[in-house]
């Protein structure tokens, strides 16, 4: 079964969210990168851009498909993983670590509680994952 | 090993180049010659001569003849690429397209000297309108995606003419990638509508998204899982009730010729892929042709010019002030119009209906023969294509991509893989009506052999292909470090 850290929250679009102080770090899950196959390109917003929950903040392209990336929470993008420009394979190699994508400064604290827990995400995957 | 031309030839034409060798001899000019420097501004002149291969006529003929022997196409092999309708292209189409009156006609010839060509375009548009139940058809779009763009731009012009501000277009999550792309190019925001467990549109999700800001809903019928949307009339009524235009992606029209018509179902716009349903060449990049059909309320917005008939004369009508404009050079890929016209006239109405009946029969035959060996993405019966999932094989370490590569070794082109996106390890098989039962059986035998190999000898699948001129390519590196052209000395 997929690798699903218990200290993170998840979306039904297979992003993970991690609380860091007042901010939320975002990436895609181990399951997502496995389904995508080798990631060849990641398109991310610029720092300062707005993010809206369940709206696209970027695009990930793999050898199989091009997929939108959806923001787990609304707010402002305060940090972007520039390393992915040259080394998109980090998304495959270390999806929860060096393959992170953006950091959002949330504007609506209540949205955090709408995200799936690790257990809920695992159940969601068990049901087919879409 | 015997010498095998098709496998051992790997030259670029630049590598055949020999300084000073030429393949032409031109007579002395009989007009004054002026150097380019005297006629072209310096900024546009090259600083060094262009590097062209210096080869003889025989070098050129041999080079391309040898490369042509490496071709893999419908004239040599079965090509079950799902959603692409790789059916046989009858050779009579080629004969007709080469008639001097068509093949050698200049696109800028005055209308009076092009009456035959204009009549053919007018009649082809009429026949496509009759087949689809639409009111008018424009032949101008150069391919399916441009047909989509033309259709969406007409919808946009229609809403704007009604002074309505609508900013979104809905597209199912099973859609061809061109749908969201064309929609975005037209300036709309794309909203994805979920499919239910059978791959059909989730009506609840559709209803949630149908707001006053939605311009159109774009849907492929039959859908990309090879199923006819059973509630399509209800879906179209839901959309129309909210002022939303409904666009049918006609990529899968081959399943319903003479059986149902998009216009009768209520669609406002529908494009055709002449290079799929109507047997114009498809492999090798086309050129394609993507005519677009519309209902009468969109007629003012058609791409200009439109071929019109006045008495027994035909003309190009440019006086269309509300037109979305001209989409490409000249009037569409005319050679493809000739071929599609020929095909429709050759088949006739009963023949076209038989096309779809046999396409559906063939797909169901394959699905039935393979359903115990692979998982089926959606319960059958299917329409003209069936979608399998290799999820069972993936647990044995064999992916859909591996299966596709192994099929090459067994003498078949691979089905579409990893599409539609909502199916895990998808293998989308579209046999078309032009294949015999013997070919379908040979293909199914190969698929069953691979399913067994996945259990007994997965390595033979994972290491495929071994019989092709090149082995498995590194598609990841090709995408990450694209190397797109030859450079001198590289």
Interface residues (C-beta under 8 A of the other chain):
Chain A: X35 X38 X40 X41 X61 X63 X64 X65 X66 X67 X88 X89 X130
Chain B: X173 X177 X194 X418 X421 X422 X424 X475 X476 X479 X480
